[in-house]
Amino acid sequence: MTAEPTNALRYTQEQGLALFSAAPHDSHHHQYHIDLSPLSWHLGHMAFLETYWIREVIQGDDRETAHLHKFYLPEHSPKKERGRILKAQTGFEHWARNLFTQNCARLAALIESHDPHLLLRDHYVLHFLAQHHAQHLETMRMVLQQQILSEPHNHYEVAHPLQARSPAMPQIHLSGDLIHLGHSDGAEAFDNELPRHPVGLNPFRIAAKPVSNGEFLGFIEANGYQEKRYWDDRGWRWQQATGANGPDHWRQNKEGAWHAVEPGGPRDINAESAVMGINRFEAGAFARYAGCRLPHEQEWEHTMLTNSDIAASTGESWEWCENTFYPYPGYRSFPYERYSSTWFDDQHFSLRGGSHHTEAMIKRTSFRNFYSPDKRHIFAGLRLAQDV
């Protein structure tokens, strides 16, 4: 058993426990956003899923998990019910910690015994579980942000008011070519990153950096939220229904100055940092305002693989892409049918790159995130692109 995947799994377990224990006790079972489960469900789901794959699937023993399916398998547990159901459980954190410890010991024993199960080959299950947990850690941080957003912050004094800027046009030119995209290692990759395959691209230009907070304020001050010409039909209907006028975690104080509210509390907005807290509709509207478009994820991945300087600019916020989430040619579901294939529905759009709330283990160039276009509680922004 190699140390790296084992350490990564233990790290995500400890991070999940730390996020849960640091939050106020009365917040553990509270649902702060319609699209976000309570903290307790995320921690419990992490502990359950480990036990499900290790004991029930690999070892054929469901005594620890059969009665928990109704709580922790998403298809059996509506989000709006999760907090109420879990509130009745006692010793929750102790239960999760014990399962984490037992599961690591069981995995070590299975691998040392050279068990031939397919999920143990090349330590696949270790990579899968650690990266699964990493995604839930980011979602737990979204919950914590929504908790803070539920409190009033209009008395915050902005020391350095955010200044609007014009959008920086895409300057990086990439010629059309036949390229290869996707992950080359099945053990570390999720099924939607496979297989590695050839793609033909037309020439395009892409921005050296994601759109900044200052640039997005320029869109707001140009009445971008009120200009129908910047929005597609679905986006305009969303804007009119919600009345949104800025990123999800931006707020204005009594003087009208914008500030951000993050898990650590309110703060001034850095004009240079990548904007986040916007949905796909807002990203598309900004791109039209700038006379640009969003990059296709093929263009995004090609850029990051060929230009290390631009690749270094990622990681502050997830970057919405132009295209919907789709299966690569030769795609095969693994380790179960619904992991990715349910979301190949033309209703979910791809995002790339990761945010500063994303764990390093999934901030790889080939990693594909996906959400429906109305979601703005996520830590997402955009990068501009243009045809040549």
Secondary structure, DSSP 4 states (H G I P E B T S, - for coil): --HHHHHHHHHHHHHHHHHHHHS-GGGTT---BTTB--HHHHHHHHHHHHHIIIIIIIS---TTTGGGHHHHSGGGS-HHHHHHHHTT-SSHHHHHHHHHHHHHHHHHHHHHTT---GGGGGGHHHHHHHHHHHHHHHHHHHHHHHHHHTS--TTPPPSS-----PPPPP-EEE--EEEEES-S-TTTS-GGG-S-EEEEE--EEE-SSPPBHHHHHHHHHTTTTT-GGGS-HHHHHHHHHH---S-TTEEE-TT--EEEEETTEEEPPPTTSBP-S--HHHHHHHHHHTT-BPPPHHHHHHHHHH-HHHHTT-SSSEEEEEEEP-PPTT----SSTTTTGGG-SSS-EEEES--TTS-GGG--TT--EEE-TT--SSSEE---EEE-
